[in-house]
Amino acid sequence: MWRGHFLAVVAVLVGLSWGSRGVAQDRVEILGGREYWLGFPRSWIYPGETARGISALQLWVASREATRVQVYLNGGQMLHQEFTTKPKETFVVAIPMDHMNIDPGVVMDKGIRVVANKPIVVTGYVSFTISGEAFMCIPIEALGKRYYTLNMYQDCVGNDYRPAQILIVATRDNTVVRYYPTTETSDGVRPGQFKEIRLGKGQTYLITAKIEARYNQDWRTDLTGTYIEATEPIAVVSGHTKGSYPRYSCTMLGTPAHFMRNSLMDMMWPVELWGTMYISAPIMYKNRPRNGVDIDDVGDLIRFIASEDGTIIEQLRQDGSQEWQQISPSLRRGQWFNISAQEHAAAYRSNKPVLVGQYGKAWRLTAVNPIIGKDEEEPQNPPRNGEGMLMCLTPRERWATYTTFYSPTGMDNFFMITFETARMDDIYFDGVRLRNKFSGGIKPVRGTPYSYVVAIVTPGDHTVEGRNGAQFAVYAYGNLDLSKTGFAYGYPTGINYAVRCDDTVLVVDQEECGNITGRVEVRPLTAETECARLFSVALDSAVNYELVLPETFRPSYDRQTTFEIRVVDPKQDAYALLEVIARSGKRVVREYRYIAEAVGASPSCGLWRTSFWPPRGAHRCAAQPEAATGHGEAVIPESALGRV
């Protein structure tokens, strides 16, 4: 018996009813992506430092459902083998040490690519004995072309100096990058100048500040506010090679004071994802007094970066008056403003989008006194000390309803959550209502409708869920305050990458011999057109079908693209769900079924068509008759919008 084929094309909406003309679009949160590009900047270790855990360089990969993941190094070589994540469990991937970017001013093939068949979240983690950090990774679909950076001034370890740094990772070939530094860099670029670099896909470029011994621990050596622009989307990881805030002496009791300093880093938000509203809460420590013995070691450093001239920062008064108080002067693009010792939770807003970083501070238990009898005053070692870290704050516009985060073993781990007080009972931590889990730890952000929790958590995986649309911002961090062997890390988690846009999604397809060719497009419904872009076009599930997209397709930048869905083996049945998501979170899912029947027939297109239509068990598109032949448009009216 020859085998024939049958194809049914059905427009599907998960969780909503059918529309009368096609299918309504739902609006979803975009909580991750299917592809990531990242790199590890330098963590300037002290001789003798070893790795904490399975490797000094790690990736933490998590997903909401079981997902197949591949990690590629060295321009395309797969690391080990494909692995499958388990729902709400983090898979830890060891990355070879030679993938740390050490040499500034040199193009390297040290980009790391992570690919998955379903959305995942990825975190980078550096874990040496007393040096390291963690950084949230942004999926390629949400990366941008314009960035400003968070950094710190030049610092010292013994007689050596440690500079601020910026790592750039290209996601496409022929990417031209320009950077405009705020202080002179090691490759000779001064403020007011720029340098242009050409990168291939997966290549990296490390920028460090020029060492200036006479300006050590001076703000003029700070790369903060450096502007980076590129012709294609890039990833930017920024911070410091080994520094601290506040300032501490370079040596203590003749020992280089490396134990007071840490590698500060986070992945920078592209300008398109910045916001105008932020909430901060005080970083928690297990055994550290909030008021130490040094000037400026109280509270946290909160830093704001402006992307436009005339940016003004305001803070909501905490006296219950509901009044906003201007706290910054008018900032120019690239300028930054510091709150050097923020001890309380607070709400901030700006008249134009800003980037906000929260820095945990270095700390020591006792004052350092000179050694008696020494000709020179040389500080002594503290009996206990701690290091700082950096994490970008999540703008209110990017708050989400779900996240899974990971806390490593061997240190004190914490989490921080900020949320609307009225939605408290709709938020769950590890399946337990937040109010019940942390009843005594829920505190108001005074003068605002927001609350927060900072609490100790156990090592391992934790999940935070908001029901009925309750949103929040979550940060995972940890530290180890010891004598000369401390550690600290911190990163934001649970990000909604969807942007507001009045748009609609169009899907046009055509079938021939079981294969689908089509076009997808996002169209604006108003005069505003810049926000109408495709976020992703992917197979949400597939059996014996493969999706082919043009090499030139650029997620989050292209408004339209073509696609092919090919039957892998024409002798076998095939099934696929095509998921199209716009940057706004608008989503259309279309279902395709190919049924190979063992019946007598005459050949057509290299296949054997069935002698009956439709075959038993198949339906000729119950929801959209015009799509039964594989032709037609699914244009979804705005009035049919739903929310998942």
Disulfide bonds with the S-S distance in Angstrom:
Cys156-Cys250 1.96
Cys501-Cys531 2.07
